[in-house]
């Protein structure tokens, strides 16, 4: 099929992904057809297949793009050093990064069930990479005595779930700004792992 005049991969491809992101987040992956995505972009349904093999591939690409982005951003943010400071930094980073991408966050967590097994395995690996980065911080804190944690993996999962939950309720213009929310949640993350003595 010939590509329409004025339709360029560097323009249409991102527009397709952006439209799919909005629609999957608003209506759910299963409810959105390729024809619906094409209508949103303003192209013929057949034109989508110039940019993606199928809807499953589109979902996988969106998830992978998000998880690669969060990993790269955290790698640039993490300065190492004291585990207490790193945990605070991680909490603030996670909230700041994810509040800017609520649709991508929703899809990355809620649409895992719609991934085919091979794609699921890749996405789980990318999620695990980020979760392990937090667990390593918690392990360091436990080894130095800064944190009192019986199970670092469980604690990492609980902290990420708490931090990610902000994207479901936060609204711009509310009582607290993003920086305020990040500060409070960083304190709660520390409180969850420091034990009763506040070591």
VOBA-1610 file (N, C-alpha, C; in pm, whole numbers, padded with zeros to 5 digits, always signed):
BEGIN
Unk+00085-00119+00000Unk+00000+00000+00000Unk+00088+00124+00000Unk+00059+00217-00087Unk+00139+00340-00096Unk+00106+00432+00020Unk+00208+00496+00072Unk+00187+00592+00181Unk+00130+00720+00125Unk+00031+00777+00196Unk-00033+00900+00149Unk+00067+01016+00148Unk+00051+01105+00050Unk+00136+01223+00040Unk+00127+01303+00170Unk+00243+01341+00220Unk+00245+01421+00343Unk+00243+01337+00469Unk+00233+01206+00455Unk+00233+01118+00571Unk+00375+01066+00591Unk+00441+01108+00698Unk+00580+01071+00722Unk+00590+00990+00851Unk+00676+00890+00848Unk+00688+00801+00964Unk+00721+00876+01091Unk+00808+00979+01079Unk+00849+01051+01200Unk+00736+01138+01257Unk+00631+01160+01179Unk+00515+01236+01225Unk+00399+01144+01259Unk+00363+01059+01164Unk+00247+00974+01181Unk+00269+00867+01288Unk+00387+00808+01293Unk+00416+00706+01394Unk+00390+00756+01536Unk+00451+00868+01577Unk+00424+00922+01711Unk+00277+00960+01732Unk+00210+01007+01628Unk+00068+01042+01640Unk-00016+00917+01666Unk+00019+00808+01601Unk-00051+00682+01624Unk-00030+00636+01767Unk+00094+00641+01815Unk+00122+00597+01952Unk+00051+00687+02054Unk+00050+00817+02028Unk-00017+00909+02120Unk-00167+00884+02124Unk-00226+00859+02008Unk-00370+00832+02002Unk-00402+00700+02072Unk-00321+00598+02048Unk-00342+00469+02112Unk-00329+00482+02264Unk-00231+00559+02309Unk-00211+00580+02452Unk-00336+00641+02514Unk-00389+00747+02453Unk-00509+00813+02506Unk-00628+00718+02508Unk-00647+00648+02399Unk-00765+00561+02388Unk-00756+00439+02480Unk-00638+00376+02486Unk-00623+00260+02574Unk-00646+00301+02720Unk-00595+00419+02759Unk-00611+00465+02896Unk-00757+00501+02927Unk-00826+00558+02830Unk-00963+00604+02853Unk-01066+00492+02840Unk-01045+00402+02744Unk-01149+00303+02713Unk-01107+00159+02737Unk-00978+00135+02758Unk-00928+00000+02777Unk-00883-00062+02646Unk-00776-00139+02654Unk-00717-00200+02534Unk-00818-00282+02456Unk-00893-00367+02526Unk-00985-00459+02459Unk-01095-00386+02383Unk-01134-00269+02430Unk-01247-00197+02369Unk-01206-00111+02249Unk-01076-00094+02228Unk-01029-00003+02123Unk-00983-00084+02002Unk-01040-00053+01887Unk-01002-00121+01763Unk-00897-00040+01688Unk-00830-00104+01596Unk-00734-00034+01511Unk-00807+00072+01427Unk-00930+00042+01387Unk-01009+00139+01312Unk-01035+00265+01396Unk-01059+00244+01525Unk-01083+00357+01616Unk-00957+00443+01628Unk-00842+00380+01639Unk-00715+00453+01647Unk-00691+00531+01519Unk-00717+00466+01406Unk-00698+00533+01277Unk-00787+00656+01265Unk-00912+00644+01309Unk-01004+00758+01303Unk-00954+00873+01390Unk-00898+00839+01503Unk-00845+00941+01595Unk-00729+01016+01530Unk-00647+00945+01456Unk-00531+01005+01391Unk-00570+01075+01262Unk-00677+01025+01198Unk-00720+01084+01073Unk-00659+01018+00951Unk-00635+00885+00962Unk-00582+00809+00849Unk-00673+00689+00825Unk-00656+00623+00713Unk-00728+00499+00685Unk-00676+00388+00777Unk-00765+00298+00815Unk-00726+00191+00907Unk-00607+00112+00854Unk-00605+00087+00722Unk-00495+00010+00664Unk-00361+00079+00678Unk-00363+00211+00688Unk-00237+00286+00698Unk-00165+00258+00830Unk-00238+00217+00934Unk-00174+00188+01062Unk-00070+00077+01050Unk-00096-00016+00959Unk-00009-00132+00948Unk+00124-00100+00879Unk+00138+00024+00833Unk+00268+00070+00785Unk+00359+00102+00903Unk+00299+00121+01022Unk+00375+00166+01139Unk+00378+00064+01251Unk+00285-00030+01253Unk+00283-00132+01357Unk+00217-00258+01303Unk+00267-00376+01337Unk+00209-00499+01283Unk+00064-00524+01327Unk+00033-00488+01453Unk-00101-00515+01506Unk-00119-00439+01638Unk-00237-00452+01696Unk-00269-00379+01819Unk-00186-00428+01937Unk-00158-00557+01942Unk-00075-00613+02048Unk+00064-00551+02047Unk+00120-00538+01928Unk+00253-00477+01916Unk+00251-00332+01960Unk+00141-00264+01932Unk+00127-00124+01972Unk+00124-00112+02124Unk+00048-00199+02190Unk+00043-00199+02336Unk+00181-00227+02394Unk+00248-00328+02340Unk+00382-00363+02388Unk+00479-00247+02372Unk+00475-00182+02257Unk+00565-00069+02231Unk+00541+00045+02330Unk+00415+00073+02360Unk+00383+00180+02454Unk+00436+00148+02594Unk+00417+00024+02637Unk+00466-00015+02769Unk+00618-00012+02775Unk+00681-00066+02673Unk+00827-00071+02671Unk+00886+00070+02667Unk+00826+00157+02588Unk+00872+00295+02578Unk+00867+00363+02714Unk+00759+00341+02787Unk+00744+00401+02920Unk+00848+00346+03017Unk+00863+00215+03020Unk+00954+00154+03116Unk+01100+00184+03084Unk+01134+00193+02957Unk+01269+00234+02920Unk+01295+00378+02962Unk+01193+00464+02945Unk+01209+00605+02979Unk+01228+00624+03130Unk+01149+00552+03210Unk+01162+00567+03355Unk+01298+00516+03402Unk+01346+00408+03341Unk+01476+00354+03379Unk+01589+00452+03344Unk+01586+00503+03224Unk+01690+00597+03180Unk+01689+00723+03266Unk+01569+00771+03298Unk+01559+00892+03381Unk+01611+00867+03521Unk+01581+00750+03578Unk+01630+00720+03713Unk+01782+00702+03713Unk+01837+00641+03610Unk+01981+00626+03602Unk+02051+00761+03601Unk+01990+00858+03535Unk+02047+00993+03531Unk+02031+01064+03665Unk+01929+01025+03740Unk+01896+01091+03867Unk+01975+01034+03985Unk+01999+00904+03983Unk+02059+00836+04098Unk+02206+00872+04110Unk+02240+00931+04223Unk+02378+00971+04248Unk+02451+00875+04340Unk+02383+00769+04382Unk+02445+00675+04475Unk+02457+00736+04613Unk+02540+00673+04696Unk+02567+00727+04828Unk+02474+00674+04936Unk+02446+00759+05032Unk+02369+00725+05151Unk+02231+00670+05115Unk+02191+00552+05168Unk+02062+00492+05131Unk+01942+00576+05174Unk+01953+00649+05282Unk+01842+00735+05324Unk+01817+00844+05220Unk+01923+00909+05179Unk+01911+01014+05079Unk+01864+00956+04945Unk+01912+00836+04913Unk+01873+00774+04786Unk+01725+00736+04786Unk+01675+00686+04899Unk+01533+00651+04907Unk+01446+00775+04893Unk+01485+00884+04960Unk+01411+01009+04946Unk+01413+01056+04800Unk+01530+01046+04738Unk+01544+01087+04599Unk+01459+01001+04507Unk+01458+00870+04533Unk+01379+00779+04452Unk+01231+00814+04462Unk+01183+00838+04584Unk+01041+00868+04603Unk+01001+00995+04530Unk+01081+01099+04545Unk+01051+01226+04476Unk+01056+01209+04325Unk+01158+01137+04279Unk+01170+01112+04135Unk+01050+01036+04082Unk+01013+00928+04149Unk+00905+00843+04102Unk+00775+00923+04088Unk+00745+01003+04187Unk+00621+01081+04182Unk+00631+01187+04073Unk+00741+01257+04065Unk+00756+01361+03963Unk+00744+01302+03822Unk+00815+01194+03798Unk+00815+01133+03665Unk+00677+01081+03628Unk+00613+01011+03720Unk+00487+00945+03688Unk+00368+01042+03683Unk+00372+01149+03760Unk+00263+01247+03752Unk+00259+01317+03616Unk+00370+01317+03547Unk+00374+01378+03414Unk+00322+01283+03306Unk+00299+01155+03343Unk+00261+01053+03245Unk+00151+00962+03298Unk+00041+01014+03347Unk-00061+00928+03409Unk-00120+00824+03315Unk-00135+00857+03187Unk-00192+00759+03093Unk-00096+00643+03072Unk+00031+00674+03055Unk+00131+00568+03036Unk+00141+00481+03160Unk+00131+00542+03278Unk+00137+00466+03403Unk+00018+00371+03413Unk-00101+00422+03382Unk-00222+00340+03388Unk-00209+00218+03298Unk-00165+00240+03176Unk-00151+00130+03081Unk-00045+00030+03127Unk+00067+00082+03176Unk+00177-00006+03216Unk+00139-00099+03329Unk+00043-00058+03413Unk+00003-00142+03526Unk-00127-00219+03499Unk-00224-00154+03434Unk-00356-00213+03422Unk-00375-00301+03298Unk-00289-00287+03200Unk-00308-00364+03077Unk-00211-00480+03062Unk-00140-00512+03169Unk-00049-00627+03164Unk-00122-00755+03126Unk-00247-00767+03171Unk-00325-00888+03146Unk-00351-00911+02997Unk-00340-00805+02917Unk-00367-00817+02775Unk-00243-00843+02690Unk-00129-00858+02755Unk-00007-00889+02680Unk+00003-01039+02652Unk+00050-01071+02534Unk+00078-01210+02502Unk+00200-01255+02585Unk+00213-01385+02611Unk+00317-01435+02703Unk+00458-01383+02675Unk+00501-01382+02550Unk+00637-01335+02520Unk+00653-01187+02552Unk+00553-01109+02517Unk+00559-00965+02547Unk+00551-00940+02698Unk+00468-01019+02765Unk+00456-01007+02911Unk+00590-01031+02979Unk+00662-01132+02932Unk+00792-01164+02992Unk+00890-01048+02977Unk+00891-00984+02862Unk+00981-00869+02840Unk+00943-00754+02932Unk+00815-00722+02939Unk+00771-00610+03022Unk+00795-00638+03169Unk+00769-00760+03213Unk+00798-00796+03351Unk+00946-00780+03384Unk+01031-00813+03287Unk+01174-00795+03307Unk+01212-00649+03324Unk+01151-00562+03244Unk+01180-00419+03252Unk+01126-00361+03383Unk+01009-00404+03424Unk+00955-00361+03553Unk+01045-00408+03667Unk+01092-00533+03656Unk+01177-00588+03760Unk+01308-00514+03773Unk+01361-00466+03662Unk+01486-00389+03664Unk+01471-00265+03752Unk+01360-00195+03736Unk+01335-00073+03813Unk+01305-00106+03960Unk+01226-00210+03982Unk+01194-00250+04118Unk+01320-00295+04193Unk+01411-00362+04121Unk+01534-00408+04184Unk+01624-00290+04223Unk+01618-00182+04146Unk+01696-00063+04182Unk+01653-00011+04318Unk+01522-00010+04343Unk+01473+00033+04475Unk+01511-00070+04580Unk+01496-00198+04549Unk+01529-00300+04648Unk+01677-00292+04687Unk+01764-00261+04593Unk+01906-00246+04624Unk+01930-00133+04724Unk+01854-00024+04710Unk+01864+00086+04806Unk+01822+00037+04944Unk+01713-00038+04949Unk+01662-00088+05078Unk+01759-00188+05140Unk+01821-00271+05058Unk+01922-00366+05110Unk+02040-00291+05169Unk+02086-00187+05100Unk+02197-00107+05152Unk+02159-00045+05286Unk+02035+00005+05293Unk+01991+00066+05418Unk+01981-00034+05531Unk+01939-00155+05500Unk+01931-00258+05604Unk+02070-00298+05652Unk+02164-00308+05557Unk+02300-00348+05594Unk+02369-00243+05681Unk+02339-00115+05656Unk+02400-00009+05737Unk+02326+00016+05867Unk+02209-00047+05884Unk+02129-00026+06004Unk+02035+00093+05994Unk+02033+00159+05879Unk+01945+00274+05863Unk+01799+00232+05849Unk+01776+00113+05792Unk+01640+00064+05771Unk+01618-00066+05848Unk+01497-00084+05895Unk+01458-00207+05964Unk+01351-00275+05878Unk+01394-00368+05792Unk+01304-00429+05694Unk+01320-00580+05698Unk+01213-00655+05728Unk+01225-00800+05727Unk+01235-00860+05587Unk+01176-00792+05487Unk+01177-00845+05351Unk+01190-00727+05254Unk+01308-00711+05196Unk+01333-00593+05112Unk+01252-00595+04982Unk+01229-00714+04926Unk+01152-00721+04802Unk+01007-00678+04826Unk+00948-00729+04932Unk+00811-00691+04966Unk+00803-00542+04994Unk+00902-00490+05066Unk+00903-00346+05096Unk+00914-00263+04969Unk+00997-00308+04875Unk+01012-00235+04749Unk+00880-00230+04672Unk+00812-00344+04665Unk+00684-00351+04595Unk+00580-00262+04662Unk+00580-00262+04795Unk+00483-00181+04869Unk+00507-00032+04848Unk+00634+00008+04850Unk+00667+00149+04831Unk+00631+00196+04691Unk+00663+00114+04590Unk+00630+00151+04453Unk+00479+00161+04435Unk+00405+00067+04494Unk+00259+00073+04483Unk+00205+00201+04548Unk+00260+00237+04664Unk+00217+00359+04732Unk+00246+00482+04647Unk+00367+00490+04594Unk+00407+00607+04516Unk+00328+00617+04386Unk+00309+00505+04319Unk+00239+00505+04191Unk+00092+00540+04209Unk+00036+00508+04324Unk-00105+00537+04351Unk-00139+00684+04342Unk-00040+00771+04354Unk-00065+00915+04346Unk-00128+00952+04212Unk-00090+00881+04107Unk-00140+00917+03974Unk-00291+00895+03960Unk-00351+00818+04048Unk-00494+00791+04037Unk-00580+00900+04100Unk-00521+00980+04190Unk-00605+01081+04256Unk-00555+01224+04241Unk-00428+01242+04208Unk-00375+01379+04203Unk-00437+01460+04089Unk-00474+01583+04120Unk-00526+01676+04021Unk-00456+01811+04035Unk-00417+01868+03923Unk-00355+01999+03925Unk-00451+02102+03984Unk-00396+02196+04060Unk-00479+02301+04118Unk-00544+02262+04250Unk-00509+02144+04301Unk-00565+02099+04427Unk-00495+02163+04546Unk-00525+02111+04664Unk-00472+02169+04788Unk-00320+02162+04795Unk-00261+02057+04740Unk-00116+02039+04745Unk-00058+02036+04604Unk+00056+02099+04588Unk+00126+02094+04460Unk+00207+01966+04448Unk+00264+01944+04330Unk+00341+01822+04308Unk+00459+01809+04403Unk+00531+01920+04423Unk+00648+01916+04511Unk+00607+01883+04654Unk+00491+01936+04698Unk+00442+01907+04833Unk+00410+01759+04848Unk+00340+01705+04748Unk+00304+01563+04751Unk+00430+01476+04752Unk+00527+01510+04668Unk+00651+01433+04663Unk+00723+01436+04796Unk+00727+01551+04860Unk+00794+01565+04990Unk+00727+01480+05097Unk+00595+01484+05101Unk+00521+01406+05201Unk+00539+01257+05178Unk+00530+01215+05052Unk+00544+01073+05022Unk+00687+01024+05048Unk+00786+01109+05024Unk+00924+01070+05055Unk+00937+01043+05204Unk+00872+01127+05284Unk+00874+01107+05429Unk+00804+00979+05469Unk+00692+00949+05402Unk+00620+00826+05434Unk+00699+00702+05393Unk+00769+00710+05281Unk+00851+00598+05237Unk+00961+00570+05339Unk+01024+00676+05387Unk+01127+00659+05491Unk+01067+00603+05620Unk+00952+00657+05657Unk+00887+00610+05780Unk+00851+00464+05774Unk+00822+00414+05657Unk+00782+00273+05642Unk+00897+00175+05662Unk+01021+00223+05649Unk+01135+00131+05654Unk+01231+00159+05769Unk+01207+00263+05844Unk+01305+00302+05946Unk+01287+00233+06079Unk+01173+00171+06103Unk+01154+00102+06229Unk+01113+00197+06340Unk+01083+00142+06454Unk+01029+00222+06564Unk+01128+00315+06627Unk+01257+00285+06615Unk+01357+00370+06680Unk+01392+00489+06596Unk+01350+00487+06465Unk+01385+00599+06375Unk+01532+00606+06348Unk+01595+00488+06336Unk+01741+00481+06316Unk+01782+00555+06192
//
